[in-house]
Amino acid sequence: MAEQAIEKSSSEAETKKKKEDLTDPEFFSCVLQPSPADSDADYIGIRRLLLHRKAQSGVLRRKDWRCNGKGYVAFRNYINRPRNWESLHIPSHPSSPGQSGRWISSPGPLSLSFEMDSWSPIRDLRSGSQALSHSPSFSSKASNASDSDHPRRKVEPGYSFVGMHCIFDQCKAMVTVVKFGQMSSDLLAYGASDGTLTVCTVSDPPAVLNQLIGHSKDVTDFDFTSNNQYIASSSMDKTVRIWEISKGLCIRVIYAVSPQLCIRFHPVNNNFLSVGNANKEITVFNFSTGRVINKTVFDNEVTAMDHDHTGQLIFCGDAQGCVYTVSMNSHTGVLSRSHRNRNGSKRKSPVTTVQYRTFSLLARGPVLLTFTRDGSLSFFSVSLEIQGYLTLRCSLKLAPRLHSIRASFCPLLSLEKGEFIVVGSEDANVYFYDLTRPRHACVNKLQGHGYPVIGIAWNHGENLLASSDFGGTVIIWKRAKTG
């Protein structure tokens, strides 16, 4: 009898819902719209109805996303949580930085299980530091003053790490730049000051795929093609080299008259390769032929650069701390300078990082991150009305760097007010900062390197962070229990 009553109540609820849907005025306006005379009225009506339902579903899902009070990663984890996720919440066992060998085992078979704290109210910084204090590999930093200024300040759980996923230590020279492949979570490459470029995989088990040898001096930068079949690298030896990853061969060498300092493929047309050099130029090469298509001249050496997602803009920094916006024609490769900006620092210091991101909750639009050797982190909003115009939103002054240390956006879009950055340091630590809190900006740090940390990179899956140091070691850090 109880089952029959339940079935009856559920059928009545469904019938009531259908009646409400049929009396929806938007439903009638969608179905009763006039159709063209030469078209099938039934087909047009059904199509409008389906599109209306699809749009309505999207609106509701976005509303649920905004109102859940957590970040998008937590919402994604909640949707994809396993059925027995409550029983899978067990303490992790971080790895020690003293463990030898290239492979460090994961904490256990549940290292990728859903984390309850990702959906429940996020822990305070002090509780997070207590949870990590037992491990020599990690520490969390939060001052009492910042807690009093922001008593309910919380940090995304994605900024905590469970240990080292793996270590690559066969390189004996400073690793100057490290990057994951385009849209890839396991393909990794890093260039060193001895001219070598190493391609490896971080999947289980991690392994070195190829070591690309050809440059005679420091590898200053490199970039993957969109299909991850080729790598273009720049070097202090005044050459640009094109490598075929699968064969480990250099298929083209482009000779220049000055050190080549930064390099990027066009995000839409991979046949265009933009290179910034010490001759105060950005040169656009044809990837297929190696010929120069166009170039534009700047006031100083171009030390860092990045494209926007459309490929119509190039953002670059020079050796005096200036940031430029350059327009680029995606069909012809022609360059034209648009705007020139100063970063947040008053000193003239080389720009080591220029990174574009399509959206930030803080700026409500596209943003740009720059980092200079004197320790100045600057955060710009990119104007959509005036193409490429930069407005400084906030900045943070860190300790000056002796090396060309790089920084990166943290990939998590937090619904908390803030903008989180990860950056290497001379004291061999990896730091996480919130640019909107200049007084007490550090929210976490990773300890494990024995030398100054130079390069920083996230993988596409956002669960691994790669950091390289002056001694030639590359550490892959595993983020805490992502879903």
VEXVEXPA-21151 format. One line per 10 residues: for each residue x, z negated, y negated of C-alpha. Coordinates in nm, 4 decimals, decimal comma. Each point is the difference from the previous one (the first is absolute). Layout:
N
X:Z:Y | ... .
end
This chain:
483
0,0000:0,0000:0,0000 | 0,2823:-0,0843:-0,2402 | 0,1638:0,3369:0,0640 | -0,3278:0,1826:-0,0641 | -0,0460:-0,1914:-0,3260 | 0,3541:0,0920:-0,1114 | -0,0553:0,3691:0,0864 | -0,3317:-0,0006:-0,1834 | 0,1502:-0,1571:-0,3139 | 0,2925:0,2457:0,0016 .
-0,2333:0,2996:0,0393 | -0,2161:-0,1292:-0,2849 | 0,3099:-0,0361:-0,2194 | 0,1088:0,3568:0,0790 | -0,3492:0,1330:-0,0760 | -0,0048:-0,1869:-0,3313 | 0,3424:0,1380:-0,0916 | -0,1108:0,3573:0,0784 | -0,3074:-0,0424:-0,2189 | 0,2148:-0,1294:-0,2843 .
0,2326:0,2988:0,0406 | -0,2941:0,2430:-0,0090 | -0,1317:-0,1553:-0,3219 | 0,3407:0,0177:-0,1674 | -0,0414:0,2137:-0,3166 | 0,3555:0,1326:0,0351 | -0,0908:0,1183:0,3499 | -0,2987:0,1971:-0,1320 | 0,1961:0,1439:-0,2920 | 0,2648:0,1169:0,2435 .
-0,2404:0,1676:0,2453 | -0,2449:0,1460:-0,2516 | 0,2559:0,1794:-0,2170 | -0,0852:0,3718:-0,0362 | 0,2053:0,2323:0,2152 | 0,1208:0,3505:-0,0853 | -0,2426:0,2734:0,0978 | 0,2418:0,1797:0,2297 | 0,1059:-0,3076:0,1999 | -0,1349:-0,1974:0,2935 .
-0,2058:-0,2852:-0,1495 | 0,0312:-0,2176:0,3126 | 0,3768:0,0405:0,0105 | 0,0378:-0,0810:-0,3700 | -0,2204:-0,3093:0,0291 | 0,1842:-0,1369:0,3040 | 0,3372:0,0637:-0,1621 | -0,1026:-0,1824:-0,3174 | -0,1306:-0,2888:0,2036 | 0,3241:-0,0342:0,1981 .
0,2156:0,0192:-0,3110 | -0,2200:-0,2614:-0,1675 | 0,0391:-0,2366:0,2959 | 0,3769:0,0568:0,0074 | 0,0387:-0,0793:-0,3689 | -0,2161:-0,3085:0,0310 | 0,2083:-0,1282:0,2920 | 0,3214:0,0501:-0,1969 | -0,1359:-0,1898:-0,2982 | -0,0986:-0,2958:0,2170 .
0,3356:-0,0095:0,1763 | 0,1898:0,0061:-0,3289 | -0,2219:-0,2752:-0,1356 | 0,0736:-0,2094:0,3082 | 0,3723:0,0702:-0,0482 | -0,0039:-0,1221:-0,3606 | -0,2060:-0,3089:0,0702 | 0,1851:-0,1367:0,3007 | 0,2510:-0,1742:-0,2294 | 0,3089:0,1079:0,1931 .
0,2418:0,2931:0,0117 | -0,0622:0,3323:0,1649 | 0,2340:-0,0854:0,2888 | -0,2048:-0,3085:0,0812 | -0,3186:0,2067:-0,0057 | 0,1578:0,2642:0,2231 | 0,1183:-0,2698:0,2420 | -0,3442:-0,1571:0,0034 | -0,1691:0,3287:0,0888 | 0,2521:0,0798:0,2753 .
0,0307:-0,3523:0,1381 | 0,0018:-0,0334:0,3806 | -0,2946:-0,1642:0,1710 | 0,1973:-0,3120:0,0907 | 0,1822:-0,0291:-0,3327 | -0,0807:-0,3703:-0,0379 | 0,1911:-0,0859:0,3168 | 0,2976:0,2186:-0,0946 | 0,1123:-0,2113:-0,2964 | 0,3187:-0,1602:0,1283 .
0,3147:-0,1122:-0,1865 | 0,2740:0,2594:-0,0250 | 0,3654:-0,0515:0,0849 | 0,2226:0,1658:-0,2592 | 0,3318:0,1457:0,0969 | 0,3257:-0,1442:-0,1211 | 0,2363:0,2106:-0,2104 | 0,2844:-0,1162:0,2178 | -0,1235:0,1850:0,3060 | 0,2333:0,2811:0,0945 .
-0,0869:0,3519:0,1084 | -0,2142:0,2663:-0,1555 | -0,3298:-0,0933:0,1598 | -0,1786:-0,3269:-0,0693 | -0,3046:-0,0533:0,2147 | -0,3380:-0,0515:-0,1570 | -0,1462:-0,3528:-0,0070 | -0,2222:0,0860:0,2943 | -0,2669:0,2355:0,1300 | -0,2356:-0,1197:-0,2736 .
0,2327:0,0812:-0,2895 | -0,2369:0,2708:-0,1196 | -0,3173:-0,1983:0,0483 | -0,2432:-0,0680:-0,2813 | 0,0840:-0,2939:-0,2226 | -0,2826:-0,2367:-0,0821 | 0,1544:-0,0884:-0,3341 | -0,0340:0,3618:-0,1096 | -0,3762:-0,0434:-0,0223 | -0,0299:-0,3712:-0,0599 .
0,1018:-0,1422:-0,3416 | 0,3643:0,0825:-0,0520 | 0,2482:-0,2813:0,0195 | 0,1700:-0,1365:-0,3055 | 0,3658:0,0752:-0,0568 | 0,1047:-0,3522:0,0827 | -0,1728:0,0026:0,3380 | 0,1575:0,3402:0,0681 | 0,3449:-0,1375:-0,0763 | -0,0619:-0,2940:0,2357 .
-0,1012:0,2404:0,2759 | 0,3224:0,1970:-0,0429 | 0,2364:-0,2873:-0,0681 | 0,0851:-0,0480:0,3690 | 0,1637:0,3417:0,0189 | 0,3515:0,0590:-0,1422 | -0,0890:0,3669:-0,0541 | -0,2620:-0,0528:-0,2646 | -0,0899:-0,2169:-0,2930 | -0,2762:0,0015:-0,2552 .
0,0445:-0,0966:-0,3630 | -0,2645:-0,1350:-0,2334 | 0,0668:-0,2369:-0,2866 | -0,2153:-0,2965:-0,0936 | -0,0466:0,1402:-0,3477 | -0,1526:0,3191:0,1334 | -0,2372:-0,1986:0,2202 | -0,1153:-0,2020:-0,2982 | -0,0383:0,3103:-0,2140 | -0,1941:0,1753:0,2757 .
-0,1531:-0,2729:0,2192 | -0,1941:0,2499:0,2115 | 0,2635:0,2717:0,0084 | 0,0189:0,1591:0,3428 | 0,2110:0,2716:0,1557 | -0,0950:0,2710:0,2471 | 0,0841:-0,1099:0,3570 | 0,1793:0,3332:0,0429 | 0,2958:-0,1339:-0,1985 | 0,0971:-0,2347:0,2823 .
0,2172:0,1230:0,2869 | 0,0421:-0,1163:0,3578 | 0,3587:0,1077:0,0537 | 0,2347:0,2912:0,0443 | -0,1400:0,2928:0,1919 | 0,3431:0,1577:0,0577 | 0,3454:0,0366:-0,1558 | 0,2229:0,3061:-0,0405 | 0,3595:-0,1053:-0,0541 | 0,2139:0,2895:0,1227 .
0,0765:0,1135:-0,3572 | 0,3141:-0,1575:-0,1488 | -0,0528:0,1093:-0,3620 | -0,2532:-0,0985:-0,2685 | -0,3448:0,1419:0,0723 | -0,1017:0,1380:-0,3391 | -0,3512:0,1249:0,0752 | -0,2535:-0,0518:0,2801 | -0,3346:0,1765:0,0500 | -0,2724:0,0496:0,2590 .
-0,1306:0,3472:0,0779 | -0,2986:0,1485:-0,1787 | -0,3229:-0,1523:0,1381 | 0,2105:-0,1513:0,2783 | 0,0162:-0,3549:0,1302 | 0,3004:0,0313:0,2314 | 0,2322:0,2758:-0,1321 | 0,2745:-0,1526:-0,2161 | 0,3099:0,1390:-0,1683 | 0,2727:-0,1557:-0,2108 .
0,2992:0,1332:-0,1886 | 0,3335:-0,1779:-0,0500 | 0,2957:0,0000:-0,2339 | 0,2191:0,1630:0,2671 | -0,2099:0,3173:-0,0218 | -0,1915:-0,0456:0,3245 | -0,3765:0,0327:0,0337 | -0,1549:-0,1728:0,3014 | -0,3438:0,0848:0,1429 | -0,1585:-0,2482:0,2381 .
-0,3289:-0,1161:0,1448 | -0,1229:-0,3577:-0,0240 | -0,2600:0,0289:0,2763 | 0,0425:-0,1843:0,3291 | 0,2857:0,0272:0,0790 | 0,1735:0,0767:-0,3330 | 0,2776:0,2579:0,0204 | 0,2255:0,2207:-0,2108 | -0,1165:0,3607:0,0301 | 0,2731:0,1804:-0,1928 .
0,2885:-0,0715:-0,2314 | 0,0293:0,2765:-0,2578 | 0,3628:0,0413:-0,1060 | 0,1004:0,2393:-0,2769 | 0,0192:-0,1728:-0,3365 | 0,3466:-0,1138:-0,1029 | -0,1175:-0,2682:-0,2469 | -0,2920:-0,2371:-0,0576 | -0,3497:0,1147:0,0931 | -0,1903:-0,0769:-0,3204 .
-0,3512:0,0999:0,1104 | -0,1976:0,2041:0,2530 | -0,3559:0,1082:0,0679 | -0,2064:0,1158:0,2990 | -0,2130:0,3116:0,0067 | -0,3705:-0,0611:0,0492 | 0,0233:0,0842:0,3728 | 0,3164:-0,2132:0,0494 | 0,1897:0,2948:0,1489 | 0,2640:0,0176:-0,2722 .
0,1913:-0,2334:-0,2292 | 0,1568:0,0945:-0,3325 | 0,2813:-0,2298:-0,1129 | 0,1990:-0,0323:-0,3215 | 0,3492:-0,1395:-0,0311 | 0,2829:-0,0936:-0,2329 | 0,1982:0,2866:0,1582 | -0,1980:0,2410:-0,2278 | -0,2000:0,1556:0,2825 | -0,3575:0,0072:0,1248 .
-0,0391:0,0400:0,3751 | -0,3037:0,1049:0,2028 | -0,0168:-0,1469:0,3502 | -0,2137:0,0919:0,2998 | -0,0828:-0,3371:0,1517 | -0,0765:0,1047:0,3589 | 0,3365:0,1792:0,0408 | 0,2019:-0,2255:-0,2265 | 0,1482:0,3014:-0,1764 | 0,0660:0,0834:-0,3635 .
-0,1725:0,3337:-0,0555 | 0,0871:0,0466:-0,3694 | 0,2447:-0,1323:-0,2573 | -0,0671:0,0395:-0,3721 | 0,3128:-0,0460:-0,2122 | -0,0157:-0,1319:-0,3556 | 0,2401:-0,0959:-0,2786 | -0,0879:-0,3698:-0,0284 | -0,1089:-0,2886:0,2277 | -0,3579:0,0349:0,1192 .
-0,1754:-0,3343:-0,0533 | -0,3680:0,0281:0,1042 | -0,2143:0,2486:0,1903 | -0,3676:0,0623:0,0778 | -0,2085:0,2636:0,1754 | -0,3063:0,1252:-0,1830 | -0,2943:-0,1847:0,1630 | -0,2216:0,3109:0,0134 | 0,2499:0,2881:0,0219 | 0,2925:-0,1104:0,2181 .
0,1835:0,3198:-0,0889 | 0,0932:-0,1647:-0,3316 | 0,2817:-0,2541:0,0056 | 0,0708:-0,1952:-0,3216 | 0,3434:-0,1578:-0,0479 | 0,1238:-0,2242:-0,2809 | 0,3738:0,0042:-0,0672 | 0,2802:-0,1493:-0,2077 | 0,0025:0,3135:-0,2162 | -0,3145:-0,1272:-0,1797 .
-0,2271:0,2476:0,1815 | -0,2869:0,0284:0,2405 | 0,0388:0,3177:0,2029 | -0,2751:0,1561:0,2107 | 0,1303:0,1812:0,3081 | -0,1765:0,2338:0,2395 | 0,0134:-0,1831:0,3334 | -0,0053:0,3242:0,2018 | 0,2786:0,1807:-0,1868 | 0,1906:-0,2727:-0,1826 .
-0,0245:0,1876:-0,3301 | -0,0607:-0,1673:-0,3349 | -0,3553:0,0539:-0,1266 | 0,0040:-0,1999:-0,3219 | 0,1760:-0,2895:-0,1727 | -0,0494:-0,2263:-0,2996 | 0,2569:-0,2050:-0,1926 | -0,0234:-0,3693:-0,0963 | 0,1976:-0,2359:-0,2212 | 0,1858:-0,1761:0,2822 .
0,0604:0,0065:0,3738 | -0,3222:0,0136:0,2031 | 0,0336:-0,2927:0,2415 | -0,3488:-0,0399:0,1562 | -0,3188:0,2048:0,0310 | -0,3397:0,0282:0,1660 | -0,2945:0,2424:0,0081 | -0,3631:-0,0805:-0,0610 | -0,2397:0,0727:0,2866 | -0,1031:0,3396:-0,1437 .
0,3546:0,1245:-0,0529 | -0,0773:0,0933:-0,3600 | 0,2083:-0,2836:-0,1463 | 0,3522:-0,1272:0,0585 | 0,0954:-0,3475:-0,1206 | 0,3732:-0,0592:-0,0348 | 0,2392:-0,2596:-0,1391 | 0,3446:0,0465:-0,1493 | 0,3245:-0,1950:-0,0281 | -0,1050:-0,1571:-0,3335 .
-0,3296:-0,1474:0,1176 | -0,2325:0,2722:-0,1347 | -0,2964:0,1238:0,2052 | -0,1190:0,3595:-0,0355 | -0,3155:0,1836:0,0967 | 0,0544:0,3637:0,0971 | -0,2756:0,2514:0,0676 | 0,0522:0,2339:0,2935 | -0,1833:0,3171:0,0912 | -0,0850:-0,0231:0,3706 .
-0,0028:0,3813:0,0358 | 0,3108:0,1042:-0,1928 | 0,2068:-0,3208:-0,0047 | 0,0471:0,0181:-0,3782 | 0,0791:-0,3351:-0,1666 | -0,0851:-0,1193:-0,3509 | 0,0698:-0,3449:-0,1492 | -0,3104:-0,1834:-0,1194 | 0,0746:-0,3620:-0,0960 | 0,2945:-0,2366:-0,0369 .
-0,0376:-0,3772:0,0347 | 0,2176:-0,3078:-0,0046 | -0,0379:-0,2500:0,2799 | -0,0577:-0,3684:-0,0628 | 0,3715:-0,0718:-0,0501 | 0,1766:0,0214:-0,3341 | 0,3347:0,0635:0,1687 | 0,1211:0,3415:0,1022 | 0,0200:-0,0288:0,3762 | -0,0349:0,2635:0,2774 .
-0,3417:0,0362:0,1603 | 0,0302:-0,0530:0,3767 | -0,3676:0,0326:0,0994 | -0,2878:0,2162:-0,1193 | -0,3097:-0,0249:0,2205 | -0,3472:0,1417:-0,0611 | -0,3233:-0,1337:0,1501 | -0,3395:0,1638:-0,0272 | -0,1990:-0,3154:-0,0717 | 0,0411:-0,3604:-0,1052 .
-0,2784:-0,2510:-0,0405 | 0,1792:-0,1479:-0,2982 | 0,0193:0,3303:-0,1910 | -0,3141:0,1565:0,1519 | 0,1893:0,3246:0,0490 | 0,3395:0,1501:0,0881 | 0,3084:-0,2116:-0,0698 | 0,3778:0,0325:-0,0077 | 0,2672:-0,2547:0,0959 | 0,3545:0,0127:-0,1395 .
0,2974:-0,2234:0,0717 | 0,3330:-0,0021:-0,1820 | 0,3381:-0,1387:0,0975 | -0,0209:-0,2732:-0,2632 | -0,2939:-0,1492:0,1944 | -0,2943:0,1308:-0,2025 | -0,3171:0,0745:0,1989 | -0,2524:0,1995:-0,2044 | -0,3565:0,0911:0,0876 | -0,1631:0,2947:-0,1820 .
-0,3507:0,1378:0,0102 | -0,0163:0,3814:0,0099 | -0,2525:0,1573:-0,2350 | -0,2495:0,2441:0,1494 | -0,1139:0,1331:-0,3383 | 0,3494:0,0694:-0,1364 | 0,1758:0,1429:0,3028 | 0,2833:-0,2279:0,1053 | 0,0045:-0,2284:-0,3042 | 0,1308:-0,3446:0,0967 .
-0,1158:-0,3336:-0,1380 | 0,2006:-0,3138:0,0811 | -0,2384:-0,2542:0,1522 | 0,2378:-0,2757:0,1050 | 0,3673:-0,0594:0,0734 | 0,2198:-0,2568:0,1693 | 0,3638:-0,0863:-0,0685 | 0,2082:-0,0850:0,3065 | 0,3700:-0,0718:0,0346 | 0,2261:0,3028:-0,0659 .
0,1143:0,1977:0,3031 | 0,3516:0,1212:0,0717 | -0,1238:0,2653:0,2424 | -0,2755:0,2623:-0,0243 | -0,2612:-0,2192:0,1660 | -0,3454:0,1471:0,0536 | -0,3528:-0,1375:-0,0292 | -0,3387:0,1035:0,1356 | -0,3698:-0,0614:-0,0431 | -0,1504:-0,2266:0,2612 .
-0,2527:0,2194:0,1820 | -0,2860:-0,2503:-0,0042 | -0,2759:0,0485:-0,2549 | -0,0992:-0,3576:-0,0731 | -0,3279:-0,0958:-0,1626 | 0,1927:-0,2886:-0,1555 | 0,1207:0,0790:-0,3520 | 0,3657:0,0896:0,0312 | 0,2488:0,2706:0,0822 | 0,2395:-0,0769:0,2826 .
0,3484:0,1492:0,0324 | 0,2712:-0,0351:0,2651 | 0,3650:0,0314:-0,1037 | 0,3461:-0,0632:0,1398 | 0,2490:-0,2408:-0,1511 | 0,3716:-0,0763:-0,0268 | -0,0520:-0,3351:0,1760 | -0,0870:0,1798:0,3293 | -0,3732:-0,0779:-0,0225 | -0,3096:0,2191:-0,0242 .
-0,2358:-0,1245:-0,2706 | -0,3719:0,0515:-0,0626 | -0,1124:-0,0262:-0,3624 | -0,3267:0,0047:-0,1880 | 0,0669:0,1867:-0,3243 | -0,2967:-0,1638:-0,1719 | 0,1570:-0,3468:0,0290 | 0,3245:0,0193:-0,2020 | 0,0596:-0,3779:0,0030 | -0,0157:-0,0511:0,3777 .
-0,0135:0,3489:0,1429 | 0,1629:-0,0508:0,3424 | -0,2619:-0,0428:0,2727 | 0,2122:0,0416:0,3139 | 0,3455:0,0951:0,1243 | 0,1597:0,1142:0,3273 | 0,3383:-0,1290:0,1105 | 0,2115:0,1632:0,2683 | 0,2512:0,2356:-0,1613 | 0,3628:-0,1005:-0,0438 .
0,0696:0,2339:-0,2914 | -0,1795:0,1170:-0,3170 | -0,3247:0,1793:0,0867 | 0,0045:0,3565:-0,1368 | -0,2903:0,2063:0,1420 | -0,3678:-0,0818:0,0574 | -0,2720:0,2058:0,1721 | -0,3446:-0,0497:0,1599 | -0,1283:0,2036:0,2912 | -0,3306:0,1869:-0,0121 .
-0,1793:-0,2557:0,2168 | 0,0980:-0,2716:-0,2499 | 0,1018:-0,2345:0,2814 | 0,3786:0,0497:-0,0212 | 0,2409:-0,0482:-0,2900 | 0,3515:0,1444:0,0180 | 0,2854:-0,1459:-0,2040 | 0,3655:0,1077:-0,0061 | 0,3076:-0,1814:-0,1250 | 0,3541:0,0447:-0,1261 .
0,1468:-0,0702:0,3424 | -0,1785:0,2887:0,1748 | -0,2782:-0,1943:0,1711 | -0,3626:0,1161:-0,0047 | -0,2626:-0,2616:0,0890 | -0,3588:0,0906:0,0879 | -0,2278:-0,2931:-0,0834 | -0,3302:-0,0392:0,1822 | -0,2957:-0,1020:-0,2123 | -0,2113:-0,2894:0,1219 .
-0,2735:0,0952:0,2487 | -0,1514:0,3121:-0,1478 | -0,3100:0,1371:0,1656 .
end
